[in-house]
Amino acid sequence: MAARLGVRLVLGFHHPVVLQHSSDIIISRLTSAVYLRRLFNSNNESNDLKLTVNRENESLLDNLNILGVDVTKARKRQPGVLRRLSTNEQGLAKFLESKGASGSDIASIISRYPRSITRSIENVDERWQLWRDIFKTDEEILSIVTRSPESFFRTSDNEKLKQNIAFLISLGLNNTYLYRLLATAPRTFTNSVELNKQMVALLQNICIENGGKNPEQFTKTILSKNVYILSRSTKRVKKNINFLGSSLKLSDSELLALIEGPGARLLDVSNEYIATNFDILKQKLISLGYQQADFRKLIYTIHLF
């Protein structure tokens, strides 16, 4: 029991020409100003930017105030959104309302993630339907969007979402896992599918290199036990696995058993966190009367992780 208590311990233009007469100077300055204005305007005609010159869109601010949005909070979080000439706050509000969102829900979503109003209704609806293929009701999706707007609106790349869903299903992961993943670690679906494939390849290679016979099942088991791992870097995960193996002096088979079992949930945390808390736990156990030689056996045997 004491050992388990120990576990709890465990982000001005230069003008080369000098003009002789004041009239020439005035004409030159006016010409330069017109040129600069035209240059600036031409560079900002792109539909992707849709920004004014260092000014917030007053019409947008009025709309946001009508919706009850905390403009101060929105300005702190994503100030560039408030300078856009084209936004979709009214369309988004109607869409969310049709899914059961209250006025306060809508205001909170936009306040905390202003970029949500830059998404087209077509894009939002398509993304909603993709989520709806995994969740049973609109209420479940709305609950996640209300709790974490970024999880839904962080990207408009629905193709990436489709690819990641298809890839994860190809690994044998079912809708229950996808549900948990979207609900708790939605960033996984904003990764490129190649990044997720790299993590899967890393886990499978670790299994093979340490004598494992079923790398596909090994990987599936780890992913099922740790939904955050796909949102971390392969460098972090590999370093954590190496640390566990070397610190506990585990054999290949013991290492695989640990990280496929209770150690799986440690693989996504920072390397510094594991090292620091590992040392704290070690010192705590020693203070409770355990010998240095008992430490490895104790941790591995009773699964303090």
Contacts in CASP RR format, 6 or more apart in sequence:
PFRMAT RR
TARGET T0000
AUTHOR 0000-0000-0000
METHOD contacts of the structure
MODEL  1
MAARLGVRLVLGFHHPVVLQHSSDIIISRLTSAVYLRRLFNSNNESNDLK
LTVNRENESLLDNLNILGVDVTKARKRQPGVLRRLSTNEQGLAKFLESKG
ASGSDIASIISRYPRSITRSIENVDERWQLWRDIFKTDEEILSIVTRSPE
SFFRTSDNEKLKQNIAFLISLGLNNTYLYRLLATAPRTFTNSVELNKQMV
ALLQNICIENGGKNPEQFTKTILSKNVYILSRSTKRVKKNINFLGSSLKL
SDSELLALIEGPGARLLDVSNEYIATNFDILKQKLISLGYQQADFRKLIY
TIHLF
2 288 0 8 1.000
3 285 0 8 1.000
3 288 0 8 1.000
3 290 0 8 1.000
3 298 0 8 1.000
3 302 0 8 1.000
3 304 0 8 1.000
4 304 0 8 1.000
5 284 0 8 1.000
6 280 0 8 1.000
6 281 0 8 1.000
6 284 0 8 1.000
6 285 0 8 1.000
7 281 0 8 1.000
7 304 0 8 1.000
7 305 0 8 1.000
9 277 0 8 1.000
9 280 0 8 1.000
9 281 0 8 1.000
9 284 0 8 1.000
10 277 0 8 1.000
10 278 0 8 1.000
10 280 0 8 1.000
10 281 0 8 1.000
10 304 0 8 1.000
10 305 0 8 1.000
13 32 0 8 1.000
13 36 0 8 1.000
15 28 0 8 1.000
15 32 0 8 1.000
17 28 0 8 1.000
19 25 0 8 1.000
19 28 0 8 1.000
40 53 0 8 1.000
44 51 0 8 1.000
44 53 0 8 1.000
47 86 0 8 1.000
50 84 0 8 1.000
50 85 0 8 1.000
50 86 0 8 1.000
51 80 0 8 1.000
51 83 0 8 1.000
51 84 0 8 1.000
51 85 0 8 1.000
52 83 0 8 1.000
52 85 0 8 1.000
54 83 0 8 1.000
55 83 0 8 1.000
56 75 0 8 1.000
56 82 0 8 1.000
56 83 0 8 1.000
57 82 0 8 1.000
57 83 0 8 1.000
57 84 0 8 1.000
57 85 0 8 1.000
57 87 0 8 1.000
60 82 0 8 1.000
60 84 0 8 1.000
60 87 0 8 1.000
60 89 0 8 1.000
61 71 0 8 1.000
61 82 0 8 1.000
63 89 0 8 1.000
63 90 0 8 1.000
64 71 0 8 1.000
64 74 0 8 1.000
64 89 0 8 1.000
64 110 0 8 1.000
65 71 0 8 1.000
67 89 0 8 1.000
67 93 0 8 1.000
67 103 0 8 1.000
67 106 0 8 1.000
67 107 0 8 1.000
67 110 0 8 1.000
68 103 0 8 1.000
68 107 0 8 1.000
69 89 0 8 1.000
69 107 0 8 1.000
69 110 0 8 1.000
69 111 0 8 1.000
70 107 0 8 1.000
70 111 0 8 1.000
71 82 0 8 1.000
71 111 0 8 1.000
73 111 0 8 1.000
73 112 0 8 1.000
74 81 0 8 1.000
74 82 0 8 1.000
74 110 0 8 1.000
74 111 0 8 1.000
74 114 0 8 1.000
75 82 0 8 1.000
77 111 0 8 1.000
77 112 0 8 1.000
77 113 0 8 1.000
77 114 0 8 1.000
78 113 0 8 1.000
78 114 0 8 1.000
78 115 0 8 1.000
81 87 0 8 1.000
81 114 0 8 1.000
81 115 0 8 1.000
81 117 0 8 1.000
81 118 0 8 1.000
82 114 0 8 1.000
84 118 0 8 1.000
87 117 0 8 1.000
87 118 0 8 1.000
88 117 0 8 1.000
88 118 0 8 1.000
88 119 0 8 1.000
88 120 0 8 1.000
88 121 0 8 1.000
89 110 0 8 1.000
89 117 0 8 1.000
91 121 0 8 1.000
92 106 0 8 1.000
92 110 0 8 1.000
92 116 0 8 1.000
92 117 0 8 1.000
92 119 0 8 1.000
92 121 0 8 1.000
92 124 0 8 1.000
93 103 0 8 1.000
93 106 0 8 1.000
95 121 0 8 1.000
95 124 0 8 1.000
95 125 0 8 1.000
96 105 0 8 1.000
96 106 0 8 1.000
96 109 0 8 1.000
96 142 0 8 1.000
96 145 0 8 1.000
97 103 0 8 1.000
97 106 0 8 1.000
99 128 0 8 1.000
99 138 0 8 1.000
99 141 0 8 1.000
99 142 0 8 1.000
100 138 0 8 1.000
100 139 0 8 1.000
100 142 0 8 1.000
101 109 0 8 1.000
101 142 0 8 1.000
101 146 0 8 1.000
105 142 0 8 1.000
105 146 0 8 1.000
108 146 0 8 1.000
109 116 0 8 1.000
109 145 0 8 1.000
109 146 0 8 1.000
109 149 0 8 1.000
110 116 0 8 1.000
110 117 0 8 1.000
110 149 0 8 1.000
112 149 0 8 1.000
112 150 0 8 1.000
113 149 0 8 1.000
113 150 0 8 1.000
113 153 0 8 1.000
113 154 0 8 1.000
115 153 0 8 1.000
116 149 0 8 1.000
116 152 0 8 1.000
116 153 0 8 1.000
119 153 0 8 1.000
119 156 0 8 1.000
120 156 0 8 1.000
123 156 0 8 1.000
123 158 0 8 1.000
126 158 0 8 1.000
127 152 0 8 1.000
127 156 0 8 1.000
127 158 0 8 1.000
127 161 0 8 1.000
128 138 0 8 1.000
128 141 0 8 1.000
130 158 0 8 1.000
130 161 0 8 1.000
130 162 0 8 1.000
130 165 0 8 1.000
131 141 0 8 1.000
131 152 0 8 1.000
131 182 0 8 1.000
132 138 0 8 1.000
132 141 0 8 1.000
133 165 0 8 1.000
134 165 0 8 1.000
134 175 0 8 1.000
134 178 0 8 1.000
134 179 0 8 1.000
134 182 0 8 1.000
135 141 0 8 1.000
135 179 0 8 1.000
135 182 0 8 1.000
141 152 0 8 1.000
144 151 0 8 1.000
144 152 0 8 1.000
144 182 0 8 1.000
144 183 0 8 1.000
144 186 0 8 1.000
145 151 0 8 1.000
145 152 0 8 1.000
145 153 0 8 1.000
148 186 0 8 1.000
151 182 0 8 1.000
151 186 0 8 1.000
151 187 0 8 1.000
152 186 0 8 1.000
154 186 0 8 1.000
154 187 0 8 1.000
154 190 0 8 1.000
155 161 0 8 1.000
155 190 0 8 1.000
157 190 0 8 1.000
160 189 0 8 1.000
160 190 0 8 1.000
160 191 0 8 1.000
160 192 0 8 1.000
160 193 0 8 1.000
161 189 0 8 1.000
161 190 0 8 1.000
163 193 0 8 1.000
164 188 0 8 1.000
164 189 0 8 1.000
164 191 0 8 1.000
164 193 0 8 1.000
164 196 0 8 1.000
165 178 0 8 1.000
165 189 0 8 1.000
167 193 0 8 1.000
167 196 0 8 1.000
167 197 0 8 1.000
168 177 0 8 1.000
168 178 0 8 1.000
168 181 0 8 1.000
168 196 0 8 1.000
169 178 0 8 1.000
171 200 0 8 1.000
171 216 0 8 1.000
171 219 0 8 1.000
171 220 0 8 1.000
171 223 0 8 1.000
172 220 0 8 1.000
173 220 0 8 1.000
173 223 0 8 1.000
173 224 0 8 1.000
177 223 0 8 1.000
177 224 0 8 1.000
177 227 0 8 1.000
180 227 0 8 1.000
181 188 0 8 1.000
181 189 0 8 1.000
181 227 0 8 1.000
181 230 0 8 1.000
182 189 0 8 1.000
184 227 0 8 1.000
184 228 0 8 1.000
185 227 0 8 1.000
185 228 0 8 1.000
185 230 0 8 1.000
185 231 0 8 1.000
187 231 0 8 1.000
188 196 0 8 1.000
188 227 0 8 1.000
188 230 0 8 1.000
188 231 0 8 1.000
191 230 0 8 1.000
191 231 0 8 1.000
196 230 0 8 1.000
198 234 0 8 1.000
199 229 0 8 1.000
199 230 0 8 1.000
199 232 0 8 1.000
199 234 0 8 1.000
199 237 0 8 1.000
200 219 0 8 1.000
200 223 0 8 1.000
202 234 0 8 1.000
202 237 0 8 1.000
202 238 0 8 1.000
203 215 0 8 1.000
203 218 0 8 1.000
203 219 0 8 1.000
203 222 0 8 1.000
203 223 0 8 1.000
203 237 0 8 1.000
204 215 0 8 1.000
204 216 0 8 1.000
204 218 0 8 1.000
204 219 0 8 1.000
205 215 0 8 1.000
206 238 0 8 1.000
206 241 0 8 1.000
206 256 0 8 1.000
206 259 0 8 1.000
207 214 0 8 1.000
207 215 0 8 1.000
207 218 0 8 1.000
207 219 0 8 1.000
207 256 0 8 1.000
208 215 0 8 1.000
210 252 0 8 1.000
210 253 0 8 1.000
210 255 0 8 1.000
210 256 0 8 1.000
211 252 0 8 1.000
211 253 0 8 1.000
211 256 0 8 1.000
212 218 0 8 1.000
212 253 0 8 1.000
212 256 0 8 1.000
218 256 0 8 1.000
218 260 0 8 1.000
221 260 0 8 1.000
221 261 0 8 1.000
221 264 0 8 1.000
222 229 0 8 1.000
222 259 0 8 1.000
222 260 0 8 1.000
222 264 0 8 1.000
222 267 0 8 1.000
223 229 0 8 1.000
223 230 0 8 1.000
225 261 0 8 1.000
225 264 0 8 1.000
225 265 0 8 1.000
226 264 0 8 1.000
226 265 0 8 1.000
226 267 0 8 1.000
226 268 0 8 1.000
228 268 0 8 1.000
229 237 0 8 1.000
229 264 0 8 1.000
229 267 0 8 1.000
229 268 0 8 1.000
231 268 0 8 1.000
232 267 0 8 1.000
232 268 0 8 1.000
236 268 0 8 1.000
236 270 0 8 1.000
236 271 0 8 1.000
237 267 0 8 1.000
237 268 0 8 1.000
239 271 0 8 1.000
240 266 0 8 1.000
240 267 0 8 1.000
240 269 0 8 1.000
240 271 0 8 1.000
240 274 0 8 1.000
241 255 0 8 1.000
241 259 0 8 1.000
241 267 0 8 1.000
243 271 0 8 1.000
243 274 0 8 1.000
243 275 0 8 1.000
243 278 0 8 1.000
244 250 0 8 1.000
244 255 0 8 1.000
244 258 0 8 1.000
244 259 0 8 1.000
244 263 0 8 1.000
244 266 0 8 1.000
244 274 0 8 1.000
245 255 0 8 1.000
245 258 0 8 1.000
247 278 0 8 1.000
248 254 0 8 1.000
248 258 0 8 1.000
248 296 0 8 1.000
248 299 0 8 1.000
248 300 0 8 1.000
249 296 0 8 1.000
250 258 0 8 1.000
250 300 0 8 1.000
254 300 0 8 1.000
258 300 0 8 1.000
258 305 0 8 1.000
259 267 0 8 1.000
262 303 0 8 1.000
262 305 0 8 1.000
263 305 0 8 1.000
265 305 0 8 1.000
266 274 0 8 1.000
266 305 0 8 1.000
281 299 0 8 1.000
281 304 0 8 1.000
282 295 0 8 1.000
285 294 0 8 1.000
285 295 0 8 1.000
285 298 0 8 1.000
286 292 0 8 1.000
286 295 0 8 1.000
290 298 0 8 1.000
298 304 0 8 1.000
299 305 0 8 1.000
END
